[in-house]
């Protein structure tokens, strides 16, 4: 019998249930898609490492806003995003939160920090370091899936597909370590593509192992929020560098309107519509979930390019913005809107679900940024006006019932 502070029997001891006892430090993985879950503190901490990579890539792109710089940025961001996606898909089904899983997740975060440290020269002298750090995230993922394969027998077909894809990717990235030039990047690209086939195969051959359809959109929404945070940081950095020049303040205010409209159009409209379709589809893997996952790649790329472009316009509101930077803003917004359209149309199973909102806004965003012979702040105002109009049109469609979302 447990006793209180004065040696008397504790009347609450007999009412304590087994659920109140500390969980075992080590316990086998299990399928956790049938219980209520939200993003864990460990997942939020893990995401901080990706903030570092995003910041480093954005800084590097700002120093080389050319066609080559944009291509390198897009490639490295895709690698980073895929690293995050694969760990998120594992956690969505098999996050056990025991000591083994926590140590593996923290080790992966350390590897991502290494990716951030090498990102500014990931296609130069630090390429081997970047590849080795990414490879470490693959090896840790292989170990987690191997552990799950041993313990979660009902999901072995699904786990086996993910395990094979991660192993193949690890082999290709390992092979890239001693190579140089085009061969190295070919191996990197092939490694990403091979692993990207995994979720598609699971949808068709994985034995209907469910996803957690509340946890998944929450995690993707948090990643979108991280990228939007880069746009806010760009505004602050631009104002600081120009010592609060009047023209820069005007550009920053206009650009903040664009960032706010981007946030609104995802979390209340396009992203919320995709989330509703995802939840209504049911738990079994389906092309709907694939469209939701892969549609976020152009969306994230567009937001990231937009963040870099915004800082350039705040830094040079009266002129001096190079042509690639001028096109980066409308191009990034157009790419973002295309990603939203893929999420909406793909999850609904029909492209008409994204017409006219937001597809009709894509050419308008490009045209707004193509205004010739004007101050740089004018394209910013024009793009912002297009985005605000897009939000208003989306709200109208939502209120009329033409767009079904999880928000009201």
C-alpha positions in Angstrom: 0.0 0.0 0.0 1.4 3.5 -1.0 1.4 6.0 1.9 1.0 9.8 2.0 3.4 12.3 3.4 2.4 11.4 7.0 2.7 7.7 6.6 -1.0 7.1 6.0 -2.4 5.0 3.2 -2.7 7.0 0.0 -6.4 6.8 -1.0 -5.6 7.7 -4.6 -3.2 4.8 -5.0 -5.9 2.2 -5.6 -7.5 4.3 -8.4 -4.3 4.8 -10.5 -4.6 3.0 -13.8 -1.9 1.3 -15.8 -2.2 4.2 -18.3 -0.8 6.6 -15.7 2.4 4.7 -15.2 5.5 5.8 -17.2 5.7 4.1 -20.6 8.6 1.7 -21.1 11.8 3.4 -22.3 12.1 0.9 -25.1 9.1 -0.6 -26.8 8.5 -2.1 -30.3 7.1 0.0 -33.1 3.4 -0.3 -33.8 0.9 1.1 -36.3 -0.4 4.3 -34.8 -2.9 5.5 -37.3 -6.0 4.4 -35.4 -5.5 6.8 -32.4 -5.9 10.6 -31.9 -2.5 12.3 -32.6 -1.0 15.7 -33.3 2.5 16.8 -34.0 4.8 15.9 -31.2 7.3 18.1 -29.4 10.0 16.0 -30.9 8.7 16.6 -34.4 8.5 20.4 -33.8 12.1 20.3 -32.6 13.2 18.2 -35.6 11.7 20.8 -37.9 14.0 23.5 -36.5 16.9 21.8 -38.3 15.2 22.3 -41.6 14.7 26.0 -40.9 18.5 26.3 -40.9 18.7 24.6 -44.3 16.0 26.8 -45.8 17.8 29.9 -44.5 21.1 28.9 -45.9 19.7 28.0 -49.3 17.8 31.3 -49.4 21.0 33.3 -48.6 22.9 31.5 -51.3 20.2 32.1 -53.9 20.1 35.8 -52.9 23.8 36.0 -53.8 23.3 34.3 -57.2 19.8 35.1 -58.6 20.6 33.8 -62.0 19.2 30.8 -64.0 22.0 28.7 -62.7 21.4 29.8 -59.1 17.7 29.1 -59.4 18.4 25.6 -60.7 20.8 24.8 -57.9 18.4 26.2 -55.4 15.5 24.2 -56.7 17.6 21.0 -56.7 18.9 21.3 -53.2 15.6 22.4 -51.8 14.0 19.3 -53.4 16.6 17.1 -51.7 15.9 18.8 -48.4 12.1 18.7 -48.7 12.3 15.0 -49.6 14.4 14.2 -46.6 11.7 15.8 -44.5 8.8 14.1 -46.3 10.3 10.6 -45.9 10.8 11.0 -42.2 7.3 12.4 -41.8 5.7 9.5 -43.7 7.5 7.1 -41.3 6.4 9.0 -38.3 2.8 9.2 -39.6 2.5 5.5 -39.2 5.1 4.2 -36.8 6.1 7.0 -34.4 6.7 5.0 -31.2 8.3 7.8 -29.2 10.5 5.5 -27.2 14.2 6.0 -26.6 15.3 4.2 -29.7 13.1 6.3 -31.9 14.0 9.6 -30.1 17.7 8.9 -30.5 17.3 8.1 -34.2 15.2 11.3 -34.8 17.7 13.5 -32.9 20.6 11.9 -34.9 18.7 12.7 -38.1 18.3 16.3 -36.9 22.0 16.5 -36.3 22.6 15.3 -39.9 20.2 17.9 -41.2 22.2 20.5 -39.4 25.2 19.2 -41.2 23.2 19.7 -44.5 22.6 23.3 -43.5 26.3 23.9 -42.7 27.3 22.6 -46.2 24.3 23.9 -48.2 26.0 27.2 -49.3 28.6 25.2 -51.2 26.8 21.9 -51.7 27.6 21.9 -55.4 31.3 22.9 -54.8 33.8 22.1 -52.1 31.2 21.0 -49.5 29.4 18.5 -51.9 30.8 15.5 -50.2 29.8 16.8 -46.7 26.3 17.6 -47.9 25.9 14.1 -49.5 27.3 12.4 -46.4 24.9 14.2 -44.2 21.9 13.4 -46.4 23.1 9.8 -46.6 23.1 9.7 -42.8 19.4 10.5 -42.8 18.8 7.7 -45.3 20.7 5.1 -43.1 18.8 6.2 -40.0 15.5 5.8 -42.0 16.6 2.3 -43.2 17.3 1.3 -39.6 13.9 2.6 -38.4 12.0 0.7 -41.2 14.1 -2.4 -40.6 13.0 -2.3 -36.9 9.4 -1.7 -37.9 9.6 -4.6 -40.4 10.6 -6.9 -37.5 7.8 -5.9 -35.2 4.8 -4.8 -37.3 4.0 -8.0 -39.2 0.7 -6.8 -40.7 2.4 -3.9 -42.5 5.4 -5.8 -43.8 4.5 -5.3 -47.5 4.3 -1.5 -47.0 7.4 -1.4 -44.9 9.3 -3.6 -47.4 8.6 -1.1 -50.2 9.8 1.9 -48.2 12.8 -0.1 -46.9 13.8 -1.1 -50.4 13.5 2.4 -51.8 15.5 3.9 -48.9 18.2 1.2 -49.3 18.5 1.9 -53.0 18.7 5.6 -52.4 21.4 5.0 -49.7 23.4 2.9 -52.2 23.2 5.7 -54.9 24.2 8.5 -52.5 27.1 6.3 -51.1 28.3 5.8 -54.7 28.2 9.6 -55.2 30.7 10.3 -52.4 33.9 9.7 -54.4 32.5 11.1 -57.7 32.6 14.6 -59.1 30.8 16.8 -61.6 27.8 15.6 -63.6 28.0 12.0 -62.5 27.6 13.1 -58.8 24.5 15.0 -59.6 23.1 12.2 -61.7 23.5 9.8 -58.8 21.8 12.3 -56.4 18.9 12.8 -58.8 18.5 9.1 -59.4 18.5 8.5 -55.7 15.7 11.0 -55.1 13.7 9.6 -58.0 14.1 6.0 -57.0 13.0 6.8 -53.4 10.1 9.0 -54.7 8.6 5.9 -56.4 8.2 4.2 -53.0 5.0 6.0 -51.8 3.4 5.5 -55.3 4.1 1.8 -55.1 2.7 1.6 -51.6 -0.5 3.1 -52.8 -0.9 0.3 -55.3 0.8 -2.6 -53.8 1.2 -1.8 -50.1 -1.7 -3.9 -48.7 -3.9 -1.0 -47.6 -1.9 0.1 -44.5 -3.6 3.3 -43.5 -2.2 6.8 -43.1 -3.1 9.0 -40.2 -5.2 11.6 -42.0 -5.2 14.2 -39.2 -1.5 14.1 -38.5 -0.4 14.3 -42.2 -2.0 17.6 -43.1 -0.9 19.1 -39.8 2.7 18.2 -40.5 2.6 19.6 -44.0 0.9 22.7 -42.8 3.7 23.3 -40.3 6.3 22.9 -43.0 4.5 25.5 -45.2 4.5 27.8 -42.1 8.2 27.4 -41.8 8.7 28.5 -45.4 6.3 31.4 -45.0 8.5 32.4 -42.0 11.4 32.9 -44.5 9.3 35.6 -46.3 8.7 37.4 -43.0 12.4 37.2 -42.2 13.2 38.6 -45.6 11.1 41.7 -44.9 12.9 42.3 -41.6 16.3 41.7 -43.2 15.5 44.1 -46.0 14.3 46.9 -43.8 17.3 46.5 -41.5 19.8 46.6 -44.4 18.2 49.8 -45.9 18.0 51.5 -42.5 14.2 51.9 -42.8 14.4 54.0 -46.0 11.0 55.4 -47.0 10.7 53.5 -50.3 11.8 50.3 -48.6 9.0 50.7 -46.0 6.5 51.0 -48.8 7.8 47.9 -50.6 7.9 46.0 -47.3 4.3 46.9 -46.5 3.1 45.9 -49.9 5.1 42.7 -49.8 3.7 41.8 -46.4 0.3 42.0 -47.9 1.4 39.4 -50.5 2.8 37.1 -47.7 -0.5 37.5 -45.7 -2.5 36.6 -48.9 -0.3 33.6 -49.5 -0.9 32.4 -45.9 -4.6 33.0 -46.2 -4.9 31.2 -49.6 -3.3 28.1 -48.2 -4.5 27.7 -44.7 -8.1 28.9 -45.2 -8.7 28.0 -48.8 -6.5 25.8 -51.1 -4.7 23.8 -48.5 -7.9 23.5 -46.4 -9.8 22.2 -49.5 -7.1 19.5 -50.1 -7.2 18.6 -46.4 -10.9 18.0 -46.5 -10.7 15.8 -49.6 -7.9 13.9 -47.9 -9.8 13.3 -44.7 -13.0 12.3 -46.6 -11.2 9.8 -48.8 -10.6 7.5 -45.8 -7.5 6.0 -44.2 -6.4 3.5 -46.9 -3.5 4.7 -49.2 -4.9 6.3 -52.4 -3.8 8.6 -55.2 -5.5 11.4 -53.2 -2.8 11.1 -50.5 -0.1 11.0 -53.3 -1.4 14.2 -54.9 -1.5 15.9 -51.5 2.1 15.0 -50.8 3.7 15.6 -54.1 1.6 18.7 -54.9 3.4 20.4 -52.0 6.8 20.3 -53.8 6.0 23.1 -56.4 4.1 24.9 -53.6 7.1 24.9 -51.3 9.5 25.8 -54.2 7.3 28.7 -55.2 7.1 30.1 -51.6 10.8 29.8 -51.2 11.7 31.7 -54.4 9.1 34.3 -53.5 10.8 34.8 -50.1 14.1 35.5 -51.7 12.6 37.8 -54.3 10.7 39.9 -51.7 14.0 40.8 -50.0 15.5 42.0 -53.2 12.5 44.3 -53.8 12.7 45.7 -50.3 16.5 46.2 -50.7 16.1 48.0 -54.1 12.7 49.6 -54.2 13.7 52.4 -56.6 15.8 50.4 -59.0 18.8 48.1 -59.4 16.8 44.9 -59.3 18.3 42.4 -61.8 15.9 40.8 -64.4 16.1 37.4 -62.7 15.0 38.9 -59.4 12.2 40.8 -61.1 10.9 37.5 -62.5 11.5 35.6 -59.4 8.6 37.2 -57.6 5.8 36.6 -60.2 7.4 33.3 -61.1 7.5 32.1 -57.5 3.9 33.1 -56.9 2.8 31.4 -60.1 4.6 28.2 -59.1 3.0 28.4 -55.6 -0.5 28.8 -57.2 0.3 25.8 -59.5 1.2 23.7 -56.4 -2.1 24.7 -54.7 -3.9 23.7 -57.9 -2.2 20.3 -57.9 -3.2 19.8 -54.2 -6.8 20.7 -54.8 -7.3 19.0 -58.2 -5.3 15.9 -57.3 -7.1 15.3 -54.0 -10.5 16.0 -55.5 -9.7 13.6 -58.4 -10.7 16.2 -61.0 -8.8 19.2 -62.2 -12.0 21.2 -62.5 -11.9 21.5 -58.7 -9.0 24.0 -59.1 -10.8 26.0 -61.9 -11.2 28.9 -62.0 -9.7 29.1 -58.5 -6.7 29.2 -58.3 -5.6 28.3 -61.9 -7.0 31.5 -63.4 -4.7 33.6 -61.1 -1.5 32.0 -62.4 -1.2 34.0 -65.7 -2.4 37.1 -63.9 0.5 36.8 -61.4 3.0 36.5 -64.3 1.5 39.4 -66.1 1.6 41.6 -63.0 5.3 41.0 -62.6 6.0 41.8 -66.3 5.1 45.4 -66.2 7.9 47.2 -68.2 9.7 50.4 -67.5 8.4 51.0 -64.0 9.9 51.2 -60.5 10.4 47.8 -58.9 7.8 48.6 -56.2 5.1 48.6 -58.9 5.4 44.9 -59.7 5.3 44.2 -56.0 2.0 46.1 -55.7 0.6 44.4 -58.8 1.5 40.9 -57.6 0.0 41.8 -54.1 -3.2 43.0 -55.8 -3.5 39.8 -57.7 -3.0 37.7 -54.6 -5.5 39.7 -52.5 -8.0 39.4 -55.4 -7.3 35.7 -55.4 -8.1 35.4 -51.7 -11.3 37.4 -52.1 -12.4 35.2 -55.0 -11.6 32.1 -53.0 -13.6 33.4 -50.0 -16.5 34.0 -52.4 -16.3 30.5 -53.8 -16.0 29.1 -50.3 -19.1 31.0 -49.1 -21.1 29.9 -52.2 -20.2 26.2 -51.6 -18.2 26.0 -54.8 -15.1 25.2 -52.6 -15.4 22.8 -49.7 -12.8 23.4 -47.0 -12.1 22.4 -43.4 -12.4 26.0 -42.4 -15.4 28.3 -42.2 
